[in-house]
Amino acid sequence: MASELGSPPLAEANREIVERRLKEAAEGAGLQETLTIEWRTKPLVVSVIDMPLDSLYYNPGTHRVRAQRTYDPAQDKLLDEDPWKSGSQAYLAHLLQAEPSDPSRRDKDFEELKQSLKDFRQNEPGLITREGVLVNGNTRAVALRELAVGNIRVGVLPESCTWDDINKVELSLQLRHDTRREYSYINQILTIDEELSAGRDLADIAREFRIRTTTAEQDLWVLACLRDLAERSKSGGVQLRLMDFEDAQEKLRELFRAYTKASKINKEAADLLKENRLAAIVLEFSKTDLRLIESEFRSRYLEQRLPQGLAAVPAQESERRIPGLNRTVKAVPSVASARALTDVVLRAKAVMRAADKVPVAEFDKASALFKQAHDVVEEALEPAGKDARVRKRKQAAPDRIHDACSDIDQCVTDMTLARASNSLDEEALEEAVLKLKTSLGGLARAAAKGIDVPGDGVAWLLSALQPEAS
């Protein structure tokens, strides 16, 4: 390399490791991994090897943190004077994992990269000089080090590499125009479904899409739900398409989690929650609003506000056909009513989305019905929100005590481990217990003033802390 930034302390040792591993890769019987880079205006295929992370250096000339270096002028000066010192390298590591607009904060994108590497390991190789300087993959190296991974896969630049070459290669890799587009949400779950139908294992499919298997299962549930909605939206010659739900990704995933949790307790209540929220999703309410909609939303807040046209249950909803079987079962009236409202807004929205294919009168009628349903649900959400806030206030104190109990239970485990290793700080424990006594005294005083007829738990608290409660 050219001498603008000099050579790192382990340069010679890294050259020996690189040469040995390149030779092993070339002589190996298996398929050798390679990486194609732009080298002096031409494509160049370089070999990929494993290198120990401890011997590699972050690139002090990287463009990725060029503007952020001035965050700490003293560290920036040290980086100029000796870029290979441990302090300079630590400063580079900090900037590589920090938020670009505020290096005092950790970047959420870095956390996502770290989690991805933890779940799926390294996907693309980095790139190094033979002296062990990372040309590409600096941020990945930071994340892998935090994950205590020992090695990183890297391509190796030619021996004639200069700092000018390093800068050009880094820019060609970092700024390369990528014509690929990520799959949209709907296209992704359709592809997952097609691959599964072709006989592939779901875990393999999930790995290919770099998602967890549980996420793939969730998305398949969403796809089945969307196909059902599209079928139910048929109105004359129009119906909604799967792509019409593209923007509802997070709402549908949240619905899956709420439905799954409710199903473990009461299947009918879960079905009610599902239909109530589906109607609100079609009506394009926010995620915050959707969280106010539970299984009792229709009976407590909505039903009395619904006009006749939206409240009626169609005759065909009195029975439901079981998919795949030539049998019908009697529908639960409350679920059938909620389903009927969802169907009304689905069909209205289908007509609205096909404005150029339906008569103006039909479009106007559907628009009026859709707005009416939206206004009624919005009106019902107001008391639901007030009640939710009241419930939250009522549950705040008990929830905090439950959290404190969990912490104390963990403390018991920590104390046992500390005693076993003879590392328990008894003075600090004494101070903490006295603080706990003071806090419990305050809790006892509040309970004595606010609870007229204490139960066993509060009675114990008052008796145990009688002086503090008086």
Number of C-alpha atoms within 10 A of each C-alpha: 18 13 8 9 16 13 16 18 14 15 18 14 13 21 16 13 18 21 13 11 17 18 11 12 18 12 10 10 8 8 8 12 15 16 16 11 19 16 17 10 10 7 10 14 15 17 19 22 22 17 20 14 18 12 17 22 27 25 24 22 17 18 13 17 18 11 10 19 19 12 13 11 10 10 17 17 14 15 20 13 12 16 24 23 14 11 14 21 18 15 18 27 20 17 24 25 24 21 17 16 10 12 18 12 13 16 17 12 12 18 14 12 17 23 14 16 18 14 13 14 13 15 10 12 19 22 29 27 27 24 25 28 23 25 28 24 21 24 22 21 25 21 24 21 17 10 13 10 16 12 17 22 21 25 28 25 24 15 11 10 14 16 16 12 17 25 15 17 21 24 17 15 14 13 9 10 8 6 6 6 6 8 11 12 16 21 14 15 20 16 15 23 20 12 15 16 11 9 8 13 11 19 15 14 19 17 14 12 14 14 15 18 16 12 12 21 17 18 23 17 15 19 19 12 15 21 14 12 22 21 15 18 23 17 17 10 10 18 22 25 16 16 14 15 17 13 13 18 14 11 19 24 16 16 21 18 11 16 21 15 13 20 14 9 10 10 14 15 17 21 21 26 24 26 23 26 28 26 24 22 20 20 20 15 16 12 17 10 17 20 15 19 23 20 23 14 20 23 11 12 19 20 17 12 14 19 12 8 11 20 16 14 18 12 8 10 17 14 15 14 13 10 8 6 7 7 10 11 10 11 15 15 13 18 21 24 24 28 22 22 22 26 23 21 26 26 25 27 25 24 28 22 17 15 15 10 12 16 11 11 9 14 21 16 13 20 17 13 19 20 14 16 23 19 14 18 24 17 14 21 19 14 15 20 16 12 13 15 13 12 11 12 11 11 11 11 10 11 12 11 11 11 11 12 12 11 11 12 11 11 12 11 10 13 17 12 13 13 12 10 9 10 10 15 11 11 9 9 12 11 11 12 12 11 12 12 14 14 12 18 21 15 17 25 18 12 17 19 10 10 10 8 9 14 9 9 8 16 15 13 19 22 12 14 19 14 11 17 19 11
